[in-house]
């Protein structure tokens, strides 16, 4: 029965061929968005960019230049708006919207005093 061994090799081939990803959390606002990005090598990058199409495109280009083949996995506390619309047009971006109520409840579990940071 070599089947379990063959399945293990197939699983290993699948996991080693997954594309790298940059994990990004965005705290959006009307005029400027703050972000925290975990790069494939573990480096953390923090910054901000304006709510202008040119600024969003530049931000995506800068992250993509650091890890050219990586997907940009964006976690954001909304599912609509100008930022989401702009991100949806970028093929390397995968959006993971978070329900604001779920995030609020999660935050309460770790910040009993009610802080949002």
C-alpha positions as CSV (number, residue, x, y, z in Angstrom):
1,X,0.0,0.0,0.0
2,X,2.0,2.9,-1.3
3,X,-1.0,5.2,-1.6
4,X,-0.5,7.2,1.6
5,X,3.1,7.9,0.6
6,X,2.0,9.0,-2.8
7,X,-0.7,11.3,-1.3
8,X,2.0,12.8,1.0
9,X,4.2,13.6,-2.0
10,X,1.3,15.1,-3.9
11,X,0.4,17.3,-0.9
12,X,4.0,18.4,-0.5
13,X,4.2,19.3,-4.2
14,X,1.0,21.4,-3.9
15,X,2.1,23.3,-0.8
16,X,5.6,24.1,-2.2
17,X,4.1,25.5,-5.4
18,X,1.7,27.9,-3.7
19,X,2.4,31.5,-4.6
20,X,3.9,33.8,-1.9
21,X,1.7,36.3,-0.4
22,X,2.0,39.6,1.3
23,X,-0.5,39.8,4.2
24,X,-1.9,43.3,4.6
25,X,-4.2,44.8,7.1
26,X,-5.7,48.2,6.2
27,X,-7.3,50.7,8.5
28,X,-9.2,52.8,6.0
29,X,-10.4,56.3,6.4
30,X,-11.9,59.0,4.2
31,X,-8.7,60.7,3.1
32,X,-5.8,58.4,4.1
33,X,-5.4,54.7,4.8
34,X,-2.9,53.2,7.2
35,X,-1.6,49.7,6.5
36,X,0.6,47.0,8.0
37,X,2.1,44.4,5.7
38,X,3.8,41.1,6.5
39,X,6.2,40.4,3.7
40,X,7.0,36.8,2.6
41,X,10.4,36.9,4.4
42,X,8.7,38.0,7.6
43,X,9.6,41.7,7.4
44,X,6.8,44.1,8.6
45,X,6.2,47.3,6.7
46,X,3.9,50.0,8.0
47,X,2.8,53.1,6.3
48,X,-0.1,55.1,4.8
49,X,-1.4,56.2,1.4
50,X,-3.9,58.7,0.2
51,X,-7.4,57.9,-1.1
52,X,-6.4,58.8,-4.6
53,X,-6.3,56.4,-7.5
54,X,-2.7,57.4,-8.3
55,X,-1.6,56.9,-4.7
56,X,-3.3,53.5,-4.5
57,X,-1.7,52.3,-7.7
58,X,1.7,53.5,-6.5
59,X,1.3,51.7,-3.2
60,X,0.4,48.5,-5.0
61,X,3.4,48.9,-7.4
62,X,5.8,49.4,-4.5
63,X,4.6,46.3,-2.6
64,X,4.7,44.3,-5.8
65,X,8.2,45.4,-6.6
66,X,9.4,44.0,-3.2
67,X,8.0,40.6,-3.9
68,X,7.1,40.5,-7.7
69,X,5.3,37.1,-7.7
70,X,3.4,37.5,-4.5
71,X,-0.3,37.9,-4.1
72,X,-1.4,40.9,-2.0
73,X,-3.9,39.5,0.5
74,X,-5.7,42.5,1.9
75,X,-7.8,42.3,5.1
76,X,-10.1,45.3,5.5
77,X,-13.0,46.2,7.7
78,X,-15.5,47.0,4.9
79,X,-16.8,45.5,1.7
80,X,-17.6,48.7,-0.3
81,X,-16.1,52.0,-1.1
82,X,-13.6,53.7,-3.3
83,X,-10.6,51.8,-1.9
84,X,-12.3,48.4,-2.4
85,X,-13.3,49.3,-5.9
86,X,-9.7,50.3,-6.8
87,X,-8.3,47.1,-5.2
88,X,-10.7,44.9,-7.1
89,X,-9.2,46.1,-10.4
90,X,-5.8,44.8,-9.5
91,X,-5.3,41.1,-10.4
92,X,-2.6,40.5,-7.8
93,X,-4.9,41.6,-4.9
94,X,-7.2,39.2,-3.0
95,X,-9.6,41.0,-0.7
96,X,-10.8,39.6,2.6
97,X,-13.5,41.8,4.0
98,X,-14.1,41.7,7.7
99,X,-17.4,42.4,9.3
100,X,-17.0,45.5,11.5
101,X,-19.1,43.9,14.3
102,X,-17.0,40.8,14.3
103,X,-13.8,42.9,14.5
104,X,-15.3,44.9,17.3
105,X,-16.1,41.8,19.3
106,X,-12.7,40.4,18.7
107,X,-11.1,43.6,19.8
108,X,-13.1,43.6,23.0
109,X,-11.7,40.1,23.9
110,X,-8.1,41.6,23.9
111,X,-8.7,45.2,25.0
112,X,-11.0,45.2,27.9
113,X,-10.6,49.0,28.3
114,X,-12.1,49.5,24.8
115,X,-8.9,50.7,23.0
116,X,-8.8,50.2,19.2
117,X,-5.0,50.1,18.8
